[in-house]
Amino acid sequence: MSTSWKQCSKWALWMLQSQGRVKCCIPLYRMEVLSRWRSACGVSFMRFTSGGVPSGNFGVRPGWLAEGGRFHRYSSLAAGEVEVDVELVEVDAPVEGEASVSEVDREASLGFLKILGLKDEKLTRLVRKYPMVMSRSFKDGMLSLLQTLNVVGISEQLAPRILDKNPQLIFRILERNVYSDNLAYLKSCGLTPKQLERVVRIYPQSLGASKQLQLQPTVEFLLSLGVTEVKIGKVVSLSPYYLGYRHDISLLPKVTFLLSIGVKKENLGKLIMEQPSILCLSIGENIMPKLKYLESVGVERARLGEMICRYPAMLTSNLDTLKLKVDFFGSKGLVGKNLVNLLTLHPDLLGRSLDSLNSGFVNVQKIGFTQDEVCSILKMHPTVLSSTETHLRKKFDFLTTVMNRSLKEVLTFTAFVTYSLERRIKPRHRVFTWLLAEGLLPQKNYSLRTIIGGSEEYFRDRYLGLHPLAEAMYKEPSEVKAK
């Protein structure tokens, strides 16, 4: 978040006044411009007043303030959500009426700007508004920035894009002259060239941020929460705005809030790695409305942390979309405790589209279940909504035609819908059929739960040990038939 130069001018004027460099009749917010004139060097000189009393003549332009024969230069980059880093440096003031840039130098400067990709109206507008782009110092600074970007593997085209969209930001980055150290530090944190390029493209302010006040403390804070060194590059590249925060002011309160609603401290790192932008969300505007809505439909506050850990993206989703999906489950008969259990244990369903959820519900109905029966299955195994009609059809056709069992038997053993047809259902049915045919099991009607539901260890101990060929039958029935 960059701050307007007008606001920065007020802050800088206030600092100059507090240091006794400028005499102003405060309050500064009441200052008015009495007169304005422009020097040859492109600085707009103004006479300010407060309450009708003239307070002095100053030169003002983005990044510059001047009084008398001295210029006071400042640069400003947002250092978080609530503070701004401002520094003042005294430099010699340009002399009124100094010689203008030679035609040769002017053409060279224009050629350089064209090489950067600026053309026609954009170039003319930039030169008119920011004449300092014609100076040698600007050209040298841009060349240094481009070279630094190139060294770490970042496309040189990013700097011209920033210049085109936000010239003031480029000026501030060049004035700070810390971009080389910042890029080196981020690279040392494990960011790849591709990740670095994403950071600079999305949050170019990181090039001019303070490493000691912003970058390093924030990275160390994320690591202290459990983000691994291997994943820190991914987290920062997906949410570069972290680099503009002061962790003690902007991030720590959000961590404290997440802990207060039941997120366990040991899960914070995993939470951030799965959803890097989670600490960039506003508690009041983004997080609380969703949590209050979930509480309104019956989710206990103590279980909200559990939901967030299971599905962190829930907090970044749109509230209206969230409501539509909850309403969908309600329209299908999942209400009250059943709805709460569904949302708490399987909040990832809220990340599915309405079309996908509806298709999944319809697919189960097409097998031959009523809406109430589908709800009975979903209460225990909502992941069935991810199954295609073809997949379900093969599984249930095998149940009814090969195993000769009733479709309704699934309602007493709903876990059947979660098992693999090829890796679990067919092999176990094959072994049971063979054991019964060989007289190795009592002749009775075994339940679907008995055949399919036991653990792998129990099934091996209880059934595969009944005959040496049972293991082979379980794996490769063709070999047993050959023997």
Secondary structure, DSSP 8 states (H G I E B T S, - for coil): ----HHHHHHHHHHHHHHTTSS---S-GGG-EEEEEEE-TTS-EEEEEEETTEEEEEEEEETTEEEETTEEEEEEEEE-SSS-EEEEEEEEE---TT-----HHHHHHHHHHHHHTT--HHHHHHHHHH-GGGGSHHHHHHHHHHHHHHHHTT--TTHHHHHHHH-HHHHHHHHHH--HHHHHHHHHHTT--HHHHHHHHHH-GGGGTS-IIIIIHHHHHHHHHTT--TTTHHHHHHH-GGGGGS-IIIIIHHHHHHHHHTT--GGGHHHHHHHSGGGGGS-IIIIIHHHHHHHHHTT--GGGHHHHHHH-GGGGGS-HHHHHHHHHHHHHTT--HHHHHHHHHH-GGGGGS-HHHHHHHHHHHHHHT--HHHHHHHHHH-GGGGGS-HHHHHHHHHIIIIIS---GGGGGG-GGGGGS-IIIIIHHHHHHHHHHHHTT-S-SS---HIIIIIS-HHHHHHHTGGG-HHHHHHHH-HHHHHH-
